[in-house]
């Protein structure tokens, strides 16, 4: 008998600055709870919430601004399994299924990581070639797939 896995619906943002498309560096943020682990802003989709609504809510909660415009959306859900030490904390979910958006910060948008429940302690913009050298190993295949898609479409 096969075990049924449950995946938490989630949204993630690949953020470029307001200087896009001239500059195509990507925003990554260092997690508050894990030293040296960087990632894209992401979060769960609440019951009855669209992935777009969750995107704007999560950006407000995690980076202190919703002042972005959507450039593109990855066409499919992408699922990944949590490593065992994360899965134990996230039960009953075995992993996440995510919708990815490529968004541009609007001119004048201010990133503020000192939010109500800070998830990040630092951020920077890096080239798309550099992103994978900073992120958690279990997220690399997903990030690589999404970045490759946006490159193929001419966005990055």
Buried (B, 14 or more C-beta within 10 A) or exposed (E): EEEEEEBBBBBBBBBBBBEBEEEBBBBBBBBBEEEEBBBBBBBBBEEEBEBBEBBBBBBBBBBBBBBBEEBBBBEEBBBBBBEEEBBEEEEEBBBBBBBBBBBBBEEEBEBEBEBEEBBBBEBEBBEBEEBBEBBBEEBBEBBEBBBEBBEEEEBB
